[in-house]
Amino acid sequence: MARIRHIALTTKNASQTAEFYKQAFGLKELRRSRNGAVFLTEGYIHLAVLNHKDERSPDMGAHGPNFSGIHHFGFAVDDLGEACARLEEAHAERLIAKSPAEAEARAAHANFEMKWAGPDGVVIDISHTGWEGAH
């Protein structure tokens, strides 16, 4: 069974938004990326605070460019190949061309995720490695 373990927000100011969640809810900062994204957790769910996305992003999302709010969510799955097959059967759209075989090649990486879109264009991540700080 898949488990929700990841939620991503897009915002104009990732640092300021992350500080809000740290102050208001006591979330722990895991790391910051070079592009300014901030990754937080409360121990079970991984919260990514991302910069706005635009037309250059294959996972821009159903809300269009420069949207602020919940952008996508992610499911931890036991079997990546099986999850891909189920998404294809359900007519999901693969947004970024990664294959389950790539996951094996990148085994040392802390996280491997594939991006799909559901029936309303909402972006969905699937990962068999999970997200840091999420159990």
Contacts in CASP RR format, 6 or more apart in sequence:
PFRMAT RR
TARGET T0000
AUTHOR 0000-0000-0000
METHOD contacts of the structure
MODEL  1
MARIRHIALTTKNASQTAEFYKQAFGLKELRRSRNGAVFLTEGYIHLAVL
NHKDERSPDMGAHGPNFSGIHHFGFAVDDLGEACARLEEAHAERLIAKSP
AEAEARAAHANFEMKWAGPDGVVIDISHTGWEGAH
1 78 0 8 1.000
2 75 0 8 1.000
2 76 0 8 1.000
2 77 0 8 1.000
2 83 0 8 1.000
2 126 0 8 1.000
3 75 0 8 1.000
3 76 0 8 1.000
4 45 0 8 1.000
4 73 0 8 1.000
4 74 0 8 1.000
4 75 0 8 1.000
4 76 0 8 1.000
5 44 0 8 1.000
5 45 0 8 1.000
5 46 0 8 1.000
5 74 0 8 1.000
5 75 0 8 1.000
5 76 0 8 1.000
5 127 0 8 1.000
5 130 0 8 1.000
5 131 0 8 1.000
5 134 0 8 1.000
5 135 0 8 1.000
6 45 0 8 1.000
6 46 0 8 1.000
6 47 0 8 1.000
6 48 0 8 1.000
6 73 0 8 1.000
6 74 0 8 1.000
6 75 0 8 1.000
6 76 0 8 1.000
6 113 0 8 1.000
6 125 0 8 1.000
6 127 0 8 1.000
6 130 0 8 1.000
6 131 0 8 1.000
6 134 0 8 1.000
7 45 0 8 1.000
7 46 0 8 1.000
7 47 0 8 1.000
7 48 0 8 1.000
7 70 0 8 1.000
7 72 0 8 1.000
7 73 0 8 1.000
7 74 0 8 1.000
8 47 0 8 1.000
8 48 0 8 1.000
8 49 0 8 1.000
8 50 0 8 1.000
8 70 0 8 1.000
8 71 0 8 1.000
8 72 0 8 1.000
8 73 0 8 1.000
8 125 0 8 1.000
9 17 0 8 1.000
9 47 0 8 1.000
9 48 0 8 1.000
9 49 0 8 1.000
9 50 0 8 1.000
9 68 0 8 1.000
9 69 0 8 1.000
9 70 0 8 1.000
9 71 0 8 1.000
10 50 0 8 1.000
10 51 0 8 1.000
10 52 0 8 1.000
10 53 0 8 1.000
10 67 0 8 1.000
10 68 0 8 1.000
10 69 0 8 1.000
10 71 0 8 1.000
11 17 0 8 1.000
11 49 0 8 1.000
11 50 0 8 1.000
11 51 0 8 1.000
11 52 0 8 1.000
11 68 0 8 1.000
11 69 0 8 1.000
12 51 0 8 1.000
12 52 0 8 1.000
12 66 0 8 1.000
12 68 0 8 1.000
14 36 0 8 1.000
14 37 0 8 1.000
14 38 0 8 1.000
14 49 0 8 1.000
14 50 0 8 1.000
14 51 0 8 1.000
15 32 0 8 1.000
15 36 0 8 1.000
15 38 0 8 1.000
17 38 0 8 1.000
17 49 0 8 1.000
18 29 0 8 1.000
18 38 0 8 1.000
18 40 0 8 1.000
18 49 0 8 1.000
21 27 0 8 1.000
21 40 0 8 1.000
21 47 0 8 1.000
21 49 0 8 1.000
22 28 0 8 1.000
22 29 0 8 1.000
22 40 0 8 1.000
25 42 0 8 1.000
26 42 0 8 1.000
27 40 0 8 1.000
27 41 0 8 1.000
27 42 0 8 1.000
27 47 0 8 1.000
28 40 0 8 1.000
28 41 0 8 1.000
28 42 0 8 1.000
28 43 0 8 1.000
29 38 0 8 1.000
29 39 0 8 1.000
29 40 0 8 1.000
30 39 0 8 1.000
30 40 0 8 1.000
30 41 0 8 1.000
30 46 0 8 1.000
30 132 0 8 1.000
30 133 0 8 1.000
31 38 0 8 1.000
31 39 0 8 1.000
31 132 0 8 1.000
32 38 0 8 1.000
32 39 0 8 1.000
33 39 0 8 1.000
35 51 0 8 1.000
36 51 0 8 1.000
37 48 0 8 1.000
37 49 0 8 1.000
37 50 0 8 1.000
37 51 0 8 1.000
38 48 0 8 1.000
38 49 0 8 1.000
39 46 0 8 1.000
39 47 0 8 1.000
39 48 0 8 1.000
39 49 0 8 1.000
39 132 0 8 1.000
40 46 0 8 1.000
40 47 0 8 1.000
40 48 0 8 1.000
40 49 0 8 1.000
41 47 0 8 1.000
41 132 0 8 1.000
41 133 0 8 1.000
41 134 0 8 1.000
43 133 0 8 1.000
43 134 0 8 1.000
43 135 0 8 1.000
44 134 0 8 1.000
44 135 0 8 1.000
45 134 0 8 1.000
46 130 0 8 1.000
46 131 0 8 1.000
46 132 0 8 1.000
46 133 0 8 1.000
46 134 0 8 1.000
48 131 0 8 1.000
50 71 0 8 1.000
52 65 0 8 1.000
52 66 0 8 1.000
52 67 0 8 1.000
52 68 0 8 1.000
53 59 0 8 1.000
53 60 0 8 1.000
53 61 0 8 1.000
53 64 0 8 1.000
53 65 0 8 1.000
53 66 0 8 1.000
53 67 0 8 1.000
53 71 0 8 1.000
54 60 0 8 1.000
54 65 0 8 1.000
54 66 0 8 1.000
55 65 0 8 1.000
58 95 0 8 1.000
58 96 0 8 1.000
58 115 0 8 1.000
59 72 0 8 1.000
59 95 0 8 1.000
59 96 0 8 1.000
59 115 0 8 1.000
59 123 0 8 1.000
61 67 0 8 1.000
61 71 0 8 1.000
61 72 0 8 1.000
61 117 0 8 1.000
61 121 0 8 1.000
61 122 0 8 1.000
61 123 0 8 1.000
62 117 0 8 1.000
62 120 0 8 1.000
62 121 0 8 1.000
62 122 0 8 1.000
62 123 0 8 1.000
63 69 0 8 1.000
63 71 0 8 1.000
71 123 0 8 1.000
72 115 0 8 1.000
72 122 0 8 1.000
72 123 0 8 1.000
72 124 0 8 1.000
72 125 0 8 1.000
73 124 0 8 1.000
73 125 0 8 1.000
74 113 0 8 1.000
74 124 0 8 1.000
74 125 0 8 1.000
74 126 0 8 1.000
74 127 0 8 1.000
74 131 0 8 1.000
75 83 0 8 1.000
75 124 0 8 1.000
75 125 0 8 1.000
75 126 0 8 1.000
75 127 0 8 1.000
76 127 0 8 1.000
76 128 0 8 1.000
76 130 0 8 1.000
76 131 0 8 1.000
76 134 0 8 1.000
77 83 0 8 1.000
77 126 0 8 1.000
77 127 0 8 1.000
77 128 0 8 1.000
78 128 0 8 1.000
79 128 0 8 1.000
80 100 0 8 1.000
80 103 0 8 1.000
80 112 0 8 1.000
80 114 0 8 1.000
80 126 0 8 1.000
80 127 0 8 1.000
80 128 0 8 1.000
81 100 0 8 1.000
83 126 0 8 1.000
83 128 0 8 1.000
84 94 0 8 1.000
84 100 0 8 1.000
84 114 0 8 1.000
84 126 0 8 1.000
87 94 0 8 1.000
87 116 0 8 1.000
87 124 0 8 1.000
87 126 0 8 1.000
88 94 0 8 1.000
90 118 0 8 1.000
91 119 0 8 1.000
92 116 0 8 1.000
92 117 0 8 1.000
92 118 0 8 1.000
92 119 0 8 1.000
92 124 0 8 1.000
93 116 0 8 1.000
93 117 0 8 1.000
93 118 0 8 1.000
93 121 0 8 1.000
94 114 0 8 1.000
94 115 0 8 1.000
94 116 0 8 1.000
95 115 0 8 1.000
95 116 0 8 1.000
95 117 0 8 1.000
95 123 0 8 1.000
96 114 0 8 1.000
96 115 0 8 1.000
98 112 0 8 1.000
98 114 0 8 1.000
102 112 0 8 1.000
103 112 0 8 1.000
103 128 0 8 1.000
103 129 0 8 1.000
106 112 0 8 1.000
109 129 0 8 1.000
110 129 0 8 1.000
110 132 0 8 1.000
111 127 0 8 1.000
111 129 0 8 1.000
111 130 0 8 1.000
111 131 0 8 1.000
111 132 0 8 1.000
112 127 0 8 1.000
112 128 0 8 1.000
112 129 0 8 1.000
113 125 0 8 1.000
113 126 0 8 1.000
113 127 0 8 1.000
113 129 0 8 1.000
113 130 0 8 1.000
113 131 0 8 1.000
114 125 0 8 1.000
114 126 0 8 1.000
114 127 0 8 1.000
115 123 0 8 1.000
115 124 0 8 1.000
115 125 0 8 1.000
116 123 0 8 1.000
116 124 0 8 1.000
116 125 0 8 1.000
116 126 0 8 1.000
117 123 0 8 1.000
117 124 0 8 1.000
118 124 0 8 1.000
END
